């Protein structure tokens, strides 16, 4: 009995020592990371750092958190941020965000409010902490510009990412990405610009995506510390959105050069596509001349299918432009992450 008691006490002492060493390492690692960002010219500060949860958890809380990258112009402020993990699986982390955050960007400063926002992340057990898979969920999101204006809102959002093992031999990292959003409501002021007569419902019916992307580097701590990995190849298995009478689906593949210009073909299926062109023109995404050119060209394609309201057409991305057959219909987006 004494031997059994001694063993139990020894194991308890060993575990307590492990937890103490682990919690100290967590604090030291976070402190060192903030010090390194400050040495690079970042604004990187917090008022308090604590690790609790003995004996089975490492629950880390940072309060009054402020981060700002002078190169990208991106910044984030939050009253607190939590990283929760079981002490015996430290590479599986639950991240919890507060109900209100402040985001800065070159385009402006915004308040991001939510009822709940958290993520589950599994990372490699290495100093690079490369992402293996992640799921993020959020409810009651509202994105409001501080300079004034209405909020854009999302009732429920689910994002998922998983690193795949079949990456090409170029050294790129391949990820399967998924998105599902419900209750997507554009800002009322923006909606009024594109739909002044109020013909569209306030909320999109569906918005989801199933995409595989090759990035120039893995998503790990260096992606935040140094430079964001850039997309090099995109396979759109399905991207779909439904808004009132309009439905839009897309699939195809794109290669992306180092400057961010895509090359490839996306097949687009659109129901009530003329309404979409009118919305794009009112929103400023298309000039009146480009919208007219696109409508004339797409009208010929749609009439050939026997259904003038539904369009299924391949769009070619080449030379920084989007092409419908031999006709350029607009500038291609530049796919660069800041």
N, C-alpha and C positions, 0 to 999 in steps of 0.2 A: 504493500500500500504506500509506503514511504517512497519507494522507487517510482511508482506511478505518479504520485504527487510531484515529485522532483522533476519528472519528465514534463508534466503539464506546466509547471512553473517555468521551466527552461524554454519551452515552446512559446509561452505567453511573453516572456522577456524578449525572445528572439523576434517575435512578430512586432512587439512594441518598438524594438530597435529598428526593424525594417520600416515601419510606418514613420518613425521620426526621421530616418535618413531620407526616405522618399519624399516626405513633405518639405524637408529642407532643400532637397534637390529641385523640387517644383518651384519653390520661391526663388532659389538662386538662378534657375534657368530663365524665369520670367523677368527678374531684375536685370539680368545680363542682356536679354533681348531688348528691353527698353533703353538700357544704357547704349547699346550698339546703334539703335535707331537715332538717339540724340546725337551721337558722334557723327552721324551722316547728315545732320541738319534737319531731321524730323522734329516736329512737336510730338513728344511721346511722354505722357505723364499720367499718374493716378495718385489719389490721396491715400489709399490703403490697399494692402494686399494681405489676404488671409487664406490659410489652408486649414480646413476642419474635416470632421468625419471619422475620427479615430473610433474603432480600429479597422473598419472595412472599406472606407472611402477616402479619396482625396478630393474634397470639394473646395475648389479655388474660386475666390471672389475678388474682383478688382472693383473699386469704387471711384467715382468721378474720373472716368477714363476719357483721355483725349489723345487722338492720333491724327497726324496730318503729314502727308508726303509732299514735300515741296516740288518734286519733279512732276508728278502726275496731277497735282492740285486737288487730290482727293483727301477728305478728312472725315473723321467719325468721332462723335462725342456721345457718351452714355453715362447715366448715373451709376450703373453697375453692369458687370458682365461676369457670367459664371461658367466655369468648366468643371463638370462633375464626372467622376470616374470611380469605378471599383478599384481598390488597391491591388487586387490580383489580376486585373486586366487593364493596365494603364494605357494601352494603345486604343481603347474604345472610350470615346469621350462624348458626353452630352453637353452641348453648348446652349445656354439660356440667355436670351436678350431681354432688356427691360421693355416696359410698355411704350416708352417714348425714347427716340434716339434723334440725333441731329447729324445730317449728312451734308458735307460741302463738296462741291465739284466746280470745274471751270464754268459750268453753265449757271451756277447759283447755289443757294443754301436751302435745304429742305428739312422738314420735320417728318419723321417716319413713326407713326403710331400703330399699335397692334394690341389685340386682346391677348394673344399668345404667339410666341415666336421662339422656336428651338430647333436644334439639329442634332442628329446622331452621326458621329464620324468615327471611322475605323482607319487608323493610319499604320504605316509600317513601323516596326519596333527598331527605329534607327534615329540617328541625330537629325536626319533630313525630314523626318516625320511626313513622308510622302503619303498623299491621300490614296486609300484603297477603295473605299466606298463611303457615301454620305447620303443622308436623307434629311431634308429641311422641310418643316411644316410651319405655316403661319396662318393666323385667323384674324379677321377684322383689320386688315392693313389699310392705312390711309397715308398718302404721300402728298404733303402740302408744301408749296413754295413759301419761304419766309418773306419774300419780297411782296407777297400778296397774290391772291388767286384761290381758286377752288381746289379741293383735294381730289386726286384720283384714288380709287379704292378697289380693293380686292377682298372678297369675303373669305375665300379659302385658297391657299396656295400650297402646292407640294412640288418640291424639286428633288431630283435624285441623280446621283452620279456614281459611276463605278468604273474603276480602271480595268481595262481588258488586257488579256495576255497575248492577243494576236496582233500586237503593234508591228509596224513595218520595220525593216532593218536599218532605216535611216536614223534611228535613235529617237524618233518621236514617241510620245506617250499617247495611247489611245484610250478614250473615255466614252462610255455610253451615258447619255444624258436624257432625262425625261422631265417633262413639265406638265402639270395639270392645274388649271386655275378655274375657280368658280366665282360668279358674281363680280366680274371685272367691269368697273364703271369708270369711264374716262372723266376727266375734270369737266364740270358742267360748262365752264366757259369755252373749253376746247370743243366740246360737243356742239355747242351753239354755233361755232364757226363752221364746222363741217356739215351740220344738219340744222340750219336756221329754221326750217319749217317743222321740226320736231317729228319727223317721220320714223325715226329709229327709236327702239327701246333704250332706256337709260343704261341697261346692263347687257353685256355680251352673253350669249347663250353658252358657248363653249370656247375654250382655248386650251389646246394641248399640243405637245411636241414629243417626238421620238427621234433622237439624233445621235449619231456617232461622230466624234470629232478627234482628229489627230492634232496634238499640240507639239510645239517645238521643244518642250521640256516638261517634266512631270510637275504636277501641282503639289508643291511642298513648301517648306518655310522660306526657301529662296524666292519663290514666286511673289512673296510679300516684301522680302528684304531687298531684293535686287531688281528683277524685272518680271513682268507677267509673261507666262508662256503664250505664244501666239498660235492661232489656228493655222494649220497647213493643209488640212483635207477635211471636208465636211460631207457626211452622208446623211441626207435628210430622208429617213424612212417614211415619216409622215408628220406634217405640221398642219394643223387644222384650226379654223376659227369660224364661228357662226354668230352672226349679229343680225337679228331681225330676219329680213328676207334674203340676206346675203350669206353665202357660204363660200369659204375659200380653203382649198387644200393644196399642198405642195409636196413634191418628193423629187429627189435627184441627188447629184453629187457635184461638189465644187472643190477645185484646188485653189489654194490661196498663196500668192507669192509673198516675199518678205515685206513688200510695201503695203500689203493688205488687199490687193486687187484680186477678186475671184475670177476663176475661169472654169467653165463647165456648163451644164444644162440642168435647169429646174423645170419640171413639168407641173403646170398650174392648172387646177380645175376650179372654175369659178361659176357660181350661180348668181344671176343678176349682176353681171360684171360691169354693166354700164353705170349702175349706181355706185360701184366701187371707184370707177374712174372719176365720177363727179365728186365723191368724197375726197379723193386724193388731190384733185385740183383745188377744192375749197380749203383743204388743209395746207396747201402750199407745197405738197410733195411733188406735184406735176405742174408745169407751166401750162397756160391755156393752149399754146401751140402743140406742146407735147401730148396733152390730153386728147386734142382733136386728132392728131396723127395716130395715136394709139387706138382711139375708138374706130377710126376708119379701117385700120389694118385688122384689128381684132374682129370687127363686124364682118369682114370677108371670111375670116376663119370660122366664126360662129355660124354664119349662114350656110356654109358648106356642110356643117354637121347636121343640119335639119332642125336645130333648136337654137334660136337666136339669143335666148336668155342664158344658156349654159355654154361655157367655153372650156375647152381642154386644149392647152397649147404649150409647147416647149419654149422656154425663154433661155436664150444663150447669153452667157456672161463672157465677154471677151474685150480686151483693150480698154478696160475701164467703163464699158458701156453695157447696157442690156439690149439684146437684139431679139426681134421677132422676125424670123427669116432674115431677109436682107435689110430690114429696117431697124435703125436704132430708136428705142422708145424711151430712153432715160439713162442717167448715170448709174453705174453700179455702186453699191455701198462699199466703203472701205472697212474691211474687217480687221481692225486692230484694237487690242485691249490696252487701255491706259493703266 
